[in-house]
Amino acid sequence: MTTIPNQILVAPRRSGRVSKLPDRYTEETQIVTGDDGKEDPLTFKATMDDFDKEKWQAAMKLEIESMYSNLVWQLIDLPEGIKPIGCKWIFKRRS
């Protein structure tokens, strides 16, 4: 029978140097965004005052028709003491 000599565990050597990620492209960074000058309306009233009022109305009508055809909700009588869940239209122009 052979015996294995005791092994001495030595921690690996680590460099004391502080490493830093390269600063590539940081001096010449530019951000470009598309802006046609038209802000998205935040409220229903702002939408109805917008120059694209007819397009917004058509989009809302299409969305409501889609919800009806996909049976998204069911109309029921609201029990006493229960508040209905509120909702809000979110308007976003497509580019």
Order of alpha helices (4+ residues) and beta strands (2+ residues): alpha-alpha
